[in-house]
């Protein structure tokens, strides 16, 4: 339809940016009900990737038929980088080993007259299962169970040691009591023997 407008008017029309394809690790992703893309990429507002799908690229096109060789194309993954990347050749945004997180891929184009247009799509890279919230909840639960088991084991161990100590104290007390009785009996016998000796010495002196 650009033929219907004067050249200056055409240059003031921003480029139309279209997302044309998604690749994971170099392999094209086809739209499907069970796949990453439920419908066409152009109609998608968000792409959710697994932690092993963090090498990806998105192909795009900026449609503007007036002096297309002088058009400028740039992209940036907001939340991952802070600078726009120039696209000198193939119209694609490439990313490698993107960490887990929520991002926004922004693509912008300027026609030869300096009129910019922009398109964006949300990209989510999920964490591995062992770094998910439910995994951390499981870790907390296992830690709590471990602490409870340790306390219970310590309590049992202390109770067992207490019983052993009480038994040893009781046995030692019994031994000391028996030794005391022996000592007292021996002292009694010594006193009796001493008294007999004194009596014998008195009788011997009188005789």
Backbone as a printed PyTorch tensor [residue, N CA C, xyz], in Angstrom:
tensor([[[  0.8050,  -1.1950,   0.0000],
         [  0.0000,   0.0000,   0.0000],
         [  0.8470,   1.2580,   0.0000]],

        [[  2.1670,   1.1280,   0.1780],
         [  3.0390,   2.2910,   0.2210],
         [  3.0100,   3.0790,  -1.1060]],

        [[  2.6490,   2.4310,  -2.2020],
         [  2.6330,   3.1060,  -3.5010],
         [  1.5820,   4.2130,  -3.5680]],

        [[  0.6210,   4.1520,  -2.6470],
         [ -0.4620,   5.1280,  -2.6660],
         [ -0.0770,   6.4370,  -1.9860]],

        [[  1.1170,   6.4900,  -1.3390],
         [  1.5170,   7.6710,  -0.5810],
         [  2.7560,   8.3030,  -1.1980]],

        [[  2.9110,   9.6330,  -1.0630],
         [  4.1370,  10.3020,  -1.5010],
         [  5.3420,   9.7760,  -0.7400]],

        [[  6.5510,   9.9950,  -1.2840],
         [  7.7930,   9.4780,  -0.7020],
         [  7.9850,   9.9580,   0.7330]],

        [[  7.7720,  11.2720,   0.9950],
         [  7.9730,  11.8140,   2.3360],
         [  6.9850,  11.2150,   3.3250]],

        [[  5.7790,  10.9800,   2.8660],
         [  4.7770,  10.3860,   3.7470],
         [  5.1610,   8.9570,   4.0980]],

        [[  5.6650,   8.2310,   3.1020],
         [  6.0890,   6.8500,   3.3370],
         [  7.2100,   6.8080,   4.3640]],

        [[  8.1770,   7.7190,   4.2650],
         [  9.3020,   7.7350,   5.2020],
         [  8.8610,   8.0230,   6.6210]],

        [[  7.7310,   8.7020,   6.7960],
         [  7.2330,   9.0120,   8.1330],
         [  6.3840,   7.8830,   8.7170]],

        [[  6.1710,   6.8530,   7.9320],
         [  5.4540,   5.6740,   8.4420],
         [  6.4670,   4.7450,   9.1010]],

        [[  6.2940,   4.4080,  10.4030],
         [  7.2540,   3.5250,  11.0760],
         [  7.2330,   2.1210,  10.4910]],

        [[  8.3420,   1.4380,  10.6410],
         [  8.4330,   0.0540,  10.1570],
         [  7.5040,  -0.8510,  10.9600]],

        [[  7.0040,  -1.8730,  10.3210],
         [  6.1720,  -2.8620,  10.9920],
         [  7.0490,  -4.0530,  11.3610]],

        [[  7.1940,  -4.2900,  12.6760],
         [  8.0620,  -5.3640,  13.1600],
         [  7.2310,  -6.6220,  13.3680]],

        [[  7.6910,  -7.7190,  12.7990],
         [  6.9850,  -8.9990,  12.8860],
         [  7.9490, -10.0650,  13.3900]],

        [[  7.5020, -10.8370,  14.3870],
         [  8.2920, -11.9730,  14.8760],
         [  7.9840, -13.1690,  13.9930]],

        [[  9.0210, -13.7310,  13.4030],
         [  8.7990, -14.7680,  12.3840],
         [  9.1770, -16.1710,  12.8180]],

        [[  9.9780, -16.3260,  13.8610],
         [ 10.3610, -17.6830,  14.2340],
         [ 11.1110, -17.7440,  15.5500]],

        [[ 10.9750, -18.8740,  16.2500],
         [ 11.6680, -19.1410,  17.5120],
         [ 12.4980, -20.4070,  17.3560]],

        [[ 13.7510, -20.3530,  17.7940],
         [ 14.6280, -21.5280,  17.7600],
         [ 15.1920, -21.7870,  19.1520]],

        [[ 15.2090, -23.0520,  19.5400],
         [ 15.8080, -23.4690,  20.7980],
         [ 17.0390, -24.2910,  20.4750]],

        [[ 18.1900, -23.8010,  20.8870],
         [ 19.4610, -24.4820,  20.6040],
         [ 19.6110, -24.7500,  19.1010]],

        [[ 19.1560, -23.8000,  18.3000],
         [ 19.2910, -23.9030,  16.8520],
         [ 18.1860, -24.6620,  16.1570]],

        [[ 17.2370, -25.2220,  16.9180],
         [ 16.1530, -26.0100,  16.3170],
         [ 14.8600, -25.2000,  16.3010]],

        [[ 14.2080, -25.0900,  15.1500],
         [ 12.9600, -24.3220,  15.0610],
         [ 11.8660, -24.9190,  15.9360]],

        [[ 11.0810, -24.0350,  16.5410],
         [  9.9450, -24.4500,  17.3720],
         [  8.6700, -24.2030,  16.5770]],

        [[  7.9010, -25.2660,  16.4100],
         [  6.6610, -25.1560,  15.6590],
         [  5.4980, -24.9220,  16.6230]],

        [[  4.5690, -24.0490,  16.2660],
         [  3.3990, -23.8070,  17.1220],
         [  2.5690, -25.0710,  17.2840]],

        [[  2.0390, -25.2510,  18.4740],
         [  1.2010, -26.4210,  18.7470],
         [  0.5780, -26.2980,  20.1170]],

        [[ -0.5000, -27.0140,  20.3510],
         [ -1.2340, -26.9200,  21.6100],
         [ -0.4060, -27.3780,  22.8020]],

        [[  0.4920, -28.3390,  22.6010],
         [  1.2750, -28.8950,  23.7020],
         [  2.6960, -28.3570,  23.7460]],

        [[  3.0590, -27.4850,  22.7980],
         [  4.4320, -27.0010,  22.7310],
         [  4.6280, -25.6760,  23.4460]],

        [[  5.7920, -25.0810,  23.1970],
         [  6.0970, -23.7810,  23.7930],
         [  5.1760, -22.6970,  23.2590]],

        [[  4.8100, -22.8240,  21.9970],
         [  3.9320, -21.8440,  21.3600],
         [  2.5620, -22.4670,  21.1090]],

        [[  1.5610, -21.9210,  21.7650],
         [  0.2090, -22.4430,  21.5680],
         [ -0.3340, -22.0370,  20.1980]],

        [[  0.0660, -20.8560,  19.7770],
         [ -0.3390, -20.3720,  18.4630],
         [  0.8630, -19.7930,  17.7470]],

        [[  0.6460, -18.8150,  16.8890],
         [  1.7530, -18.2140,  16.1600],
         [  2.5930, -17.3590,  17.1020]],

        [[  3.8750, -17.2500,  16.7860],
         [  4.7810, -16.4380,  17.5880],
         [  4.3590, -14.9770,  17.5620]],

        [[  3.8640, -14.5260,  16.4570],
         [  3.4640, -13.1220,  16.3140],
         [  2.3480, -12.7630,  17.2840]],

        [[  1.4880, -13.7280,  17.6100],
         [  0.3650, -13.4700,  18.5060],
         [  0.7030, -13.7260,  19.9740]],

        [[  1.8860, -14.2480,  20.2400],
         [  2.2550, -14.5940,  21.6180],
         [  2.6720, -13.3490,  22.3960]],

        [[  2.2710, -13.2900,  23.6580],
         [  2.6840, -12.2060,  24.5590],
         [  3.8190, -12.6350,  25.4820]],

        [[  3.9900, -13.9580,  25.5860],
         [  4.9590, -14.4770,  26.5520],
         [  5.4660, -15.8370,  26.0950]],

        [[  6.7470, -16.1050,  26.3290],
         [  7.3520, -17.4040,  26.0390],
         [  7.9820, -17.9310,  27.3280]],

        [[  7.6130, -19.1300,  27.7150],
         [  8.1630, -19.7440,  28.9200],
         [  9.0920, -20.8870,  28.5220]],

        [[ 10.3390, -20.8090,  28.9680],
         [ 11.3620, -21.7940,  28.6170],
         [ 11.8430, -22.5300,  29.8580]],

        [[ 12.1900, -23.8050,  29.6780],
         [ 12.7970, -24.5610,  30.7590],
         [ 14.2570, -24.1610,  30.9350]],

        [[ 14.8540, -24.5910,  32.0580],
         [ 16.2290, -24.1830,  32.3420],
         [ 17.2240, -24.7670,  31.3310]],

        [[ 16.8430, -25.8440,  30.6340],
         [ 17.7020, -26.4160,  29.5990],
         [ 17.4290, -25.8130,  28.2190]],

        [[ 16.5060, -24.8770,  28.1620],
         [ 16.1510, -24.2290,  26.8890],
         [ 16.6340, -22.7800,  26.8500]],

        [[ 17.7120, -22.5060,  27.5870],
         [ 18.1710, -21.1150,  27.7140],
         [ 19.1330, -20.6880,  26.6060]],

        [[ 19.2540, -21.4930,  25.5530],
         [ 19.9610, -21.0770,  24.3360],
         [ 18.9010, -20.9430,  23.2510]],

        [[ 18.5960, -19.7130,  22.8850],
         [ 17.4680, -19.5080,  21.9670],
         [ 17.7230, -18.3030,  21.0700]],

        [[ 16.9230, -18.2190,  20.0400],
         [ 16.9720, -17.0640,  19.1290],
         [ 15.5680, -16.8140,  18.6120]],

        [[ 15.3100, -15.5560,  18.3210],
         [ 14.0140, -15.1560,  17.7560],
         [ 14.2710, -14.3870,  16.4600]],

        [[ 13.7160, -14.9070,  15.3830],
         [ 13.8290, -14.2360,  14.0820],
         [ 12.7420, -13.1750,  13.9650]],

        [[ 13.0670, -12.0930,  13.2960],
         [ 12.0860, -11.0290,  13.1270],
         [ 12.3080, -10.3330,  11.7830]],

        [[ 11.3390,  -9.5410,  11.4300],
         [ 11.4300,  -8.7480,  10.1910],
         [ 10.8190,  -7.3830,  10.4650]],

        [[ 11.4580,  -6.3710,   9.9170],
         [ 10.9300,  -5.0070,  10.0190],
         [ 10.5350,  -4.5670,   8.6080]],

        [[  9.2480,  -4.5120,   8.3670],
         [  8.7520,  -4.2430,   7.0180],
         [  8.6560,  -2.7410,   6.7630]],

        [[  9.4420,  -2.2870,   5.8030],
         [  9.3630,  -0.9050,   5.3230],
         [ 10.0690,  -0.8770,   3.9710]],

        [[  9.3240,  -0.5890,   2.9280],
         [  9.8310,  -0.7670,   1.5710],
         [ 10.5960,   0.4270,   1.0170]],

        [[ 10.5890,   1.5280,   1.7460],
         [ 11.2920,   2.7100,   1.2590],
         [ 12.7300,   2.7050,   1.7470]],

        [[ 13.6710,   2.5580,   0.8180],
         [ 15.1030,   2.5930,   1.1390],
         [ 15.4520,   1.6020,   2.2480]],

        [[ 15.0810,   0.3100,   2.1270],
         [ 15.2540,  -0.6610,   3.2100],
         [ 16.7130,  -0.9100,   3.5840]],

        [[ 17.6640,  -0.6820,   2.6510],
         [ 19.0620,  -0.9470,   2.9630],
         [ 19.6040,   0.0230,   4.0190]],

        [[ 18.9220,   1.1200,   4.2450],
         [ 19.3490,   2.0960,   5.2530],
         [ 18.5590,   1.9870,   6.5580]],

        [[ 17.7300,   0.9930,   6.6770],
         [ 16.9960,   0.7850,   7.9180],
         [ 17.9500,   0.3000,   9.0190]],

        [[ 17.6180,   0.6200,  10.2530],
         [ 18.4200,   0.2070,  11.4170],
         [ 17.5910,  -0.7560,  12.2540]],

        [[ 18.2200,  -1.8470,  12.6840],
         [ 17.5400,  -2.8400,  13.5100],
         [ 18.3650,  -3.0880,  14.7760]],

        [[ 17.6930,  -3.1180,  15.9140],
         [ 18.3570,  -3.3530,  17.1940],
         [ 17.4600,  -4.2020,  18.0950]],

        [[ 18.0920,  -4.8550,  19.0540],
         [ 17.3120,  -5.6170,  20.0320],
         [ 18.0250,  -5.6130,  21.3770]],

        [[ 17.2640,  -5.8950,  22.4410],
         [ 17.8140,  -5.9230,  23.7920],
         [ 16.9260,  -6.7950,  24.6640]],

        [[ 17.5500,  -7.6210,  25.4980],
         [ 16.8070,  -8.4490,  26.4450],
         [ 16.8190,  -7.7270,  27.7940]],

        [[ 15.7390,  -7.0220,  28.0420],
         [ 15.6550,  -6.2270,  29.2680],
         [ 15.6480,  -7.1380,  30.4980]],

        [[ 16.4600,  -6.7810,  31.4880],
         [ 16.6160,  -7.6300,  32.6710],
         [ 17.8530,  -8.4900,  32.5900]],

        [[ 18.4260,  -8.5950,  31.3950],
         [ 19.6380,  -9.3780,  31.1650],
         [ 20.7870,  -8.4870,  30.7060]],

        [[ 20.4580,  -7.4480,  29.9540],
         [ 21.4660,  -6.5170,  29.4450],
         [ 20.8890,  -5.1110,  29.4320]],

        [[ 21.7820,  -4.1280,  29.3280],
         [ 21.3620,  -2.7290,  29.3930],
         [ 21.6180,  -1.9550,  28.1050]],

        [[ 22.1730,  -2.6090,  27.1070],
         [ 22.4980,  -1.9190,  25.8630],
         [ 21.8080,  -2.5940,  24.6740]],

        [[ 21.4470,  -1.7830,  23.7140],
         [ 20.8600,  -2.3050,  22.4840],
         [ 21.9460,  -2.9310,  21.6180]],

        [[ 21.5910,  -4.0150,  20.9640],
         [ 22.5120,  -4.6820,  20.0400],
         [ 22.1090,  -4.3610,  18.6040]],

        [[ 23.0940,  -3.9970,  17.8020],
         [ 22.8270,  -3.7490,  16.3810],
         [ 22.7040,  -5.0680,  15.6280]],

        [[ 21.8970,  -5.0560,  14.5760],
         [ 21.6910,  -6.2400,  13.7400],
         [ 22.2240,  -5.9220,  12.3500]],

        [[ 23.4750,  -6.2970,  12.0780],
         [ 24.0560,  -5.9440,  10.7840],
         [ 23.5850,  -6.8280,   9.6370]],

        [[ 23.2810,  -8.0710,   9.9320],
         [ 22.9440,  -8.9980,   8.8550],
         [ 21.5980,  -9.6590,   9.0800]],

        [[ 21.6390, -10.9450,   9.4190],
         [ 20.4190, -11.7190,   9.6150],
         [ 19.5860, -11.1300,  10.7320]],

        [[ 18.3030, -10.9840,  10.5130],
         [ 17.4090, -10.3700,  11.4790],
         [ 17.0040, -11.4040,  12.5240]],

        [[ 17.8300, -11.5250,  13.5600],
         [ 17.5660, -12.4770,  14.6260],
         [ 18.2360, -12.0090,  15.9040]],

        [[ 17.5950, -12.2940,  17.0200],
         [ 18.1470, -11.9940,  18.3440],
         [ 18.6380, -13.3040,  18.9470]],

        [[ 19.9440, -13.3890,  19.2260],
         [ 20.5520, -14.6200,  19.7300],
         [ 20.9350, -14.4620,  21.2030]],

        [[ 20.6540, -15.5180,  21.9880],
         [ 21.0550, -15.5150,  23.3950],
         [ 21.5150, -16.9130,  23.8060]],

        [[ 22.5670, -16.9320,  24.6540],
         [ 23.1650, -18.1930,  25.0700],
         [ 23.2600, -18.2530,  26.5910]],

        [[ 22.8150, -19.3840,  27.1410],
         [ 22.9270, -19.6540,  28.5800],
         [ 22.3550, -18.5140,  29.4230]],

        [[ 21.1460, -18.1240,  29.0880],
         [ 20.4720, -17.0790,  29.8590],
         [ 20.0490, -17.6670,  31.2100]],

        [[ 20.3980, -17.0230,  32.3130],
         [ 20.0170, -17.5680,  33.6230],
         [ 18.5140, -17.4610,  33.8550]],

        [[ 18.0570, -18.1880,  34.8570],
         [ 16.6330, -18.1630,  35.1730],
         [ 16.1840, -16.7380,  35.5140]],

        [[ 14.9530, -16.4200,  35.1480],
         [ 14.4420, -15.0950,  35.4480],
         [ 13.3570, -14.6660,  34.4810]],

        [[ 12.8450, -13.4710,  34.7020],
         [ 11.8090, -12.8870,  33.8500],
         [ 12.4320, -11.7420,  33.0470]],

        [[ 12.2320, -11.7760,  31.7500],
         [ 12.8490, -10.7950,  30.8580],
         [ 11.8130, -10.2690,  29.8580]],

        [[ 12.2270,  -9.2010,  29.1860],
         [ 11.4190,  -8.6590,  28.0900],
         [ 12.3510,  -8.4420,  26.9020]],

        [[ 12.0770,  -9.1590,  25.8140],
         [ 12.8560,  -8.9630,  24.5940],
         [ 12.2390,  -7.7970,  23.8270]],

        [[ 13.0630,  -6.7770,  23.6060],
         [ 12.6100,  -5.6080,  22.8660],
         [ 13.3230,  -5.5420,  21.5180]],

        [[ 12.5690,  -5.3330,  20.4810],
         [ 13.1200,  -5.2020,  19.1360],
         [ 12.6420,  -3.8760,  18.5770]],

        [[ 13.5730,  -3.1070,  18.0360],
         [ 13.1860,  -1.8320,  17.4580],
         [ 13.8470,  -1.6410,  16.0940]],

        [[ 13.1990,  -0.8400,  15.2880],
         [ 13.7050,  -0.5800,  13.9340],
         [ 13.4500,   0.8760,  13.5790]],

        [[ 14.3740,   1.4300,  12.8310],
         [ 14.2370,   2.8040,  12.3440],
         [ 14.3380,   2.7960,  10.8220]],

        [[ 13.4400,   3.4950,  10.1780],
         [ 13.5340,   3.5720,   8.7170],
         [ 14.5850,   4.6090,   8.3240]],

        [[ 14.7750,   4.7950,   7.0680],
         [ 15.8230,   5.6930,   6.5850],
         [ 15.5750,   7.1430,   6.9700]],

        [[ 14.3660,   7.4440,   7.4080],
         [ 14.0170,   8.8050,   7.8020],
         [ 14.1550,   9.0170,   9.3120]],

        [[ 14.6040,   7.9540,  10.0100],
         [ 14.8140,   8.0490,  11.4590],
         [ 13.5680,   7.8550,  12.2910]],

        [[ 12.5350,   7.2630,  11.7230],
         [ 11.3050,   6.9980,  12.4690],
         [ 11.4000,   5.6030,  13.0850]],

        [[ 11.3050,   5.5590,  14.4360],
         [ 11.4800,   4.2940,  15.1510],
         [ 10.1410,   3.6180,  15.4230]],

        [[ 10.1990,   2.2870,  15.4660],
         [  9.0700,   1.4710,  15.9200],
         [  9.6360,   0.3830,  16.8290]],

        [[  8.8100,  -0.1370,  17.7120],
         [  9.3130,  -1.1110,  18.6970],
         [  8.2670,  -2.1830,  18.9640]],

        [[  8.7650,  -3.3780,  19.2450],
         [  7.9020,  -4.5110,  19.6000],
         [  8.5860,  -5.2710,  20.7340]],

        [[  7.7830,  -5.8220,  21.6440],
         [  8.3660,  -6.5420,  22.7850],
         [  7.5820,  -7.8090,  23.0810]],

        [[  8.2520,  -8.7510,  23.7220],
         [  7.6280, -10.0070,  24.1410],
         [  8.3000, -10.4800,  25.4220]],

        [[  7.5180, -10.9560,  26.3760],
         [  8.0530, -11.4300,  27.6470],
         [  8.6720, -12.8190,  27.4610]],

        [[  9.8030, -13.0170,  28.1160],
         [ 10.4620, -14.3260,  28.0780],
         [ 10.7920, -14.7400,  29.5010]],

        [[ 10.3470, -15.9180,  29.8710],
         [ 10.5970, -16.4540,  31.2160],
         [ 11.4590, -17.7020,  31.0820]],

        [[ 12.5830, -17.7200,  31.8020],
         [ 13.4350, -18.9090,  31.8650],
         [ 13.2410, -19.5100,  33.2540]],

        [[ 12.6460, -20.6890,  33.2890],
         [ 12.3410, -21.3290,  34.5670],
         [ 13.6000, -21.8890,  35.2160]],

        [[ 13.6200, -21.9590,  36.5400],
         [ 14.7550, -22.5630,  37.2320],
         [ 14.6460, -24.0860,  37.1800]],

        [[ 15.7370, -24.8100,  37.4540],
         [ 15.6330, -26.2650,  37.5790],
         [ 14.7710, -26.6190,  38.7840]],

        [[ 14.2430, -27.8320,  38.7920],
         [ 13.2720, -28.1950,  39.8310],
         [ 13.8430, -28.0410,  41.2280]],

        [[ 15.1590, -28.2670,  41.3660],
         [ 15.7420, -28.1930,  42.7180],
         [ 15.9360, -26.7540,  43.1890]],

        [[ 15.5780, -25.7870,  42.3570],
         [ 15.6510, -24.3900,  42.7640],
         [ 14.2750, -23.7160,  42.7430]],

        [[ 13.2210, -24.5110,  42.6830],
         [ 11.8740, -23.9680,  42.6790],
         [ 11.3960, -23.7450,  44.1110]],

        [[ 10.3070, -23.0050,  44.2700],
         [  9.8080, -22.6810,  45.6090],
         [  9.3650, -23.9380,  46.3520]],

        [[  8.7650, -24.8940,  45.6170],
         [  8.3130, -26.0990,  46.3050],
         [  9.4870, -26.9740,  46.7170]],

        [[ 10.5910, -26.9050,  45.9410],
         [ 11.7900, -27.6410,  46.3370],
         [ 12.3810, -27.0410,  47.6140]],

        [[ 12.4120, -25.7060,  47.6840],
         [ 12.9090, -25.0450,  48.8980],
         [ 11.9990, -25.3410,  50.0830]],

        [[ 10.6790, -25.4250,  49.8260],
         [  9.7450, -25.7990,  50.8870],
         [ 10.0510, -27.2020,  51.3930]],

        [[ 10.3790, -28.0960,  50.4540],
         [ 10.7430, -29.4590,  50.8270],
         [ 12.0310, -29.4710,  51.6400]],

        [[ 13.0060, -28.6380,  51.2230],
         [ 14.2600, -28.5530,  51.9780],
         [ 14.0020, -28.0980,  53.4170]],

        [[ 13.1430, -27.0820,  53.5630],
         [ 12.8230, -26.5720,  54.8980],
         [ 12.1510, -27.6520,  55.7370]],

        [[ 11.2210, -28.3930,  55.0980],
         [ 10.5140, -29.4420,  55.8150],
         [ 11.4760, -30.5450,  56.2390]],

        [[ 12.3740, -30.9460,  55.3070],
         [ 13.3420, -31.9800,  55.6300],
         [ 14.2910, -31.5210,  56.7300]],

        [[ 14.6640, -30.2300,  56.6880],
         [ 15.5400, -29.6870,  57.7320],
         [ 14.8340, -29.7240,  59.0820]],

        [[ 13.5330, -29.3370,  59.0710],
         [ 12.7620, -29.3450,  60.3190],
         [ 12.6350, -30.7680,  60.8640]],

        [[ 12.3740, -31.7370,  59.9760],
         [ 12.2790, -33.1350,  60.3970],
         [ 13.6220, -33.6120,  60.9420]],

        [[ 14.7190, -33.1900,  60.2700],
         [ 16.0500, -33.5660,  60.7340],
         [ 16.3540, -33.0080,  62.1140]],

        [[ 15.9840, -31.7310,  62.3180],
         [ 16.2040, -31.1100,  63.6370],
         [ 15.3770, -31.8220,  64.6940]],

        [[ 14.0990, -32.1110,  64.3580],
         [ 13.2300, -32.8100,  65.3060],
         [ 13.7980, -34.1850,  65.6450]],

        [[ 14.2750, -34.9220,  64.6290],
         [ 14.8420, -36.2460,  64.8580],
         [ 16.1130, -36.1590,  65.7050]],

        [[ 16.9220, -35.1230,  65.4450],
         [ 18.1550, -34.9510,  66.2170],
         [ 17.8440, -34.6490,  67.6840]],

        [[ 16.8530, -33.7590,  67.8930],
         [ 16.4680, -33.4330,  69.2720],
         [ 15.9130, -34.6570,  69.9790]],

        [[ 15.0980, -35.4250,  69.2480],
         [ 14.5220, -36.6380,  69.8370],
         [ 15.6190, -37.6410,  70.1770]],

        [[ 16.5970, -37.7740,  69.2580],
         [ 17.7110, -38.6900,  69.5150],
         [ 18.5260, -38.2270,  70.7160]],

        [[ 18.7660, -36.9180,  70.7980],
         [ 19.5190, -36.3740,  71.9320],
         [ 18.7690, -36.5990,  73.2360]],

        [[ 17.4350, -36.4140,  73.1890],
         [ 16.6200, -36.6070,  74.3880],
         [ 16.6760, -38.0560,  74.8460]],

        [[ 16.5460, -38.9630,  73.8780],
         [ 16.6360, -40.3890,  74.2190],
         [ 18.0050, -40.7360,  74.7720]],

        [[ 19.0410, -40.1830,  74.1290],
         [ 20.4060, -40.4600,  74.5590],
         [ 20.6480, -39.9400,  75.9670]],

        [[ 20.1690, -38.7080,  76.2360],
         [ 20.3320, -38.1280,  77.5670],
         [ 19.5510, -38.9160,  78.6090]],

        [[ 18.3240, -39.3390,  78.2220],
         [ 17.5050, -40.1300,  79.1500],
         [ 18.1940, -41.4660,  79.4610]],

        [[ 18.7730, -42.0740,  78.4130],
         [ 19.4760, -43.3370,  78.6040],
         [ 20.7010, -43.1540,  79.4950]],

        [[ 21.4630, -42.0870,  79.2260],
         [ 22.6400, -41.8110,  80.0470],
         [ 22.2400, -41.4960,  81.4880]],

        [[ 21.1050, -40.7970,  81.6480],
         [ 20.6260, -40.4880,  82.9860],
         [ 20.2860, -41.7650,  83.7420]],

        [[ 19.6000, -42.6920,  83.0530],
         [ 19.2590, -43.9680,  83.6960],
         [ 20.5080, -44.7460,  84.0840]],

        [[ 21.4970, -44.7650,  83.1620],
         [ 22.7450, -45.4700,  83.4560],
         [ 23.4480, -44.8330,  84.6440]],

        [[ 23.4770, -43.4870,  84.6770],
         [ 24.1400, -42.7770,  85.7730],
         [ 23.4240, -43.0250,  87.0940]],

        [[ 22.0800, -42.9830,  87.0720],
         [ 21.3100, -43.2490,  88.2920],
         [ 21.5530, -44.6670,  88.7920]],

        [[ 21.6470, -45.6040,  87.8300],
         [ 21.9140, -46.9860,  88.2260],
         [ 23.2940, -47.1220,  88.8550]],

        [[ 24.2890, -46.4460,  88.2370],
         [ 25.6470, -46.4860,  88.7850],
         [ 25.7090, -45.8390,  90.1640]],

        [[ 24.9770, -44.7060,  90.3260],
         [ 24.9440, -44.0220,  91.6260],
         [ 24.3060, -44.9170,  92.6780]],

        [[ 23.2000, -45.5780,  92.2810],
         [ 22.5160, -46.4710,  93.2260],
         [ 23.4270, -47.6370,  93.6220]],

        [[ 24.1250, -48.2210,  92.6340],
         [ 25.0290, -49.3340,  92.9250],
         [ 26.1760, -48.8870,  93.8210]],

        [[ 26.7200, -47.6780,  93.5130],
         [ 27.8270, -47.1790,  94.3220],
         [ 27.3730, -46.8380,  95.7320]],

        [[ 26.1520, -46.2990,  95.8270],
         [ 25.5940, -45.9860,  97.1550],
         [ 25.4250, -47.2510,  97.9780]],

        [[ 24.9370, -48.3080,  97.3210],
         [ 24.7720, -49.5930,  97.9990],
         [ 26.1180, -50.1380,  98.4590]],

        [[ 27.1350, -50.0200,  97.5790],
         [ 28.4830, -50.4890,  97.9350],
         [ 29.0350, -49.7040,  99.1220]],

        [[ 28.8540, -48.3810,  99.0860],
         [ 29.3450, -47.5550, 100.2010],
         [ 28.6260, -47.8910, 101.4980]],

        [[ 27.3190, -48.1640, 101.3990],
         [ 26.5560, -48.5360, 102.5840],
         [ 27.0560, -49.8430, 103.1720]],

        [[ 27.3140, -50.8010, 102.2400],
         [ 27.8330, -52.0980, 102.7080],
         [ 29.2240, -51.9280, 103.3230]],

        [[ 30.0660, -51.1010, 102.6960],
         [ 31.3970, -50.8580, 103.2460],
         [ 31.3170, -50.1790, 104.6070]],

        [[ 30.3380, -49.2450, 104.7440],
         [ 30.1410, -48.5640, 106.0220],
         [ 29.7470, -49.5510, 107.1080]],

        [[ 28.8260, -50.4510, 106.7170],
         [ 28.3770, -51.4520, 107.6890],
         [ 29.5400, -52.3490, 108.1180]],

        [[ 30.4120, -52.6960, 107.1390],
         [ 31.5740, -53.5300, 107.4590],
         [ 32.5240, -52.8030, 108.4170]],

        [[ 32.7490, -51.5050, 108.0840],
         [ 33.6420, -50.7050, 108.9380],
         [ 33.0780, -50.5810, 110.3550]],

        [[ 31.7710, -50.2870, 110.4210],
         [ 31.1360, -50.1650, 111.7400],
         [ 31.1970, -51.4790, 112.5070]],

        [[ 30.9920, -52.5800, 111.7980],
         [ 31.0670, -53.8890, 112.4550],
         [ 32.4760, -54.1680, 112.9450]],

        [[ 33.4610, -53.7920, 112.0960],
         [ 34.8640, -54.0080, 112.4820],
         [ 35.2240, -53.1590, 113.6950]],

        [[ 34.7510, -51.8940, 113.6930],
         [ 35.0200, -51.0210, 114.8410],
         [ 34.3800, -51.5690, 116.1120]],

        [[ 33.1790, -52.0990, 115.9490],
         [ 32.4820, -52.6690, 117.1170],
         [ 33.2530, -53.8510, 117.6800]],

        [[ 33.7560, -54.6860, 116.7490],
         [ 34.5280, -55.8410, 117.1940],
         [ 35.8290, -55.4050, 117.8710]],

        [[ 36.4560, -54.3550, 117.2960],
         [ 37.6990, -53.8480, 117.8930],
         [ 37.4550, -53.2900, 119.2900]],

        [[ 36.3380, -52.5670, 119.4610],
         [ 36.0120, -52.0260, 120.7790],
         [ 35.7570, -53.1410, 121.7870]],

        [[ 35.0700, -54.1660, 121.3020],
         [ 34.7840, -55.3020, 122.1900],
         [ 36.0690, -56.0160, 122.5810]],

        [[ 36.9510, -56.1810, 121.6000],
         [ 38.2310, -56.8410, 121.8760],
         [ 39.0720, -55.9970, 122.8320]],

        [[ 39.0280, -54.6650, 122.5970],
         [ 39.7960, -53.7580, 123.4540],
         [ 39.2790, -53.8190, 124.8900]],

        [[ 37.9500, -53.8790, 125.0240],
         [ 37.3540, -53.9400, 126.3680],
         [ 37.7460, -55.2360, 127.0740]],

        [[ 37.7450, -56.3140, 126.3150],
         [ 38.1390, -57.5960, 126.8970],
         [ 39.5970, -57.5770, 127.3610]],

        [[ 40.4530, -56.9350, 126.5250],
         [ 41.8750, -56.8500, 126.8890],
         [ 42.0540, -56.0240, 128.1560]],

        [[ 41.3210, -54.9380, 128.2480],
         [ 41.4180, -54.0890, 129.4660],
         [ 40.9590, -54.8580, 130.6840]],

        [[ 39.8770, -55.5830, 130.4990],
         [ 39.3590, -56.3800, 131.6330],
         [ 40.3410, -57.4470, 132.0430]],

        [[ 40.9870, -58.0550, 131.0570],
         [ 41.9650, -59.1200, 131.3620],
         [ 43.1600, -58.5200, 132.0950]],

        [[ 43.5900, -57.2960, 131.6750],
         [ 44.7410, -56.6740, 132.3400],
         [ 44.4060, -56.3060, 133.7730]],

        [[ 43.1490, -55.8620, 134.0280],
         [ 42.7450, -55.5370, 135.4130],
         [ 42.7530, -56.7830, 136.2830]],

        [[ 42.2270, -57.8730, 135.7240],
         [ 42.1720, -59.1040, 136.4950],
         [ 43.5660, -59.6310, 136.7770]],

        [[ 44.4460, -59.4470, 135.7960],
         [ 45.8310, -59.9350, 135.9640],
         [ 46.5510, -59.1110, 137.0320]],

        [[ 46.2700, -57.8560, 137.0920],
         [ 46.9410, -56.9970, 138.1060],
         [ 46.4120, -57.2710, 139.4910]],

        [[ 45.1630, -57.6610, 139.6400],
         [ 44.5650, -57.9700, 140.9340],
         [ 45.0400, -59.3470, 141.3990]],

        [[ 45.3350, -60.2150, 140.4850],
         [ 45.7580, -61.5630, 140.8610],
         [ 47.1840, -61.5560, 141.2880]]])
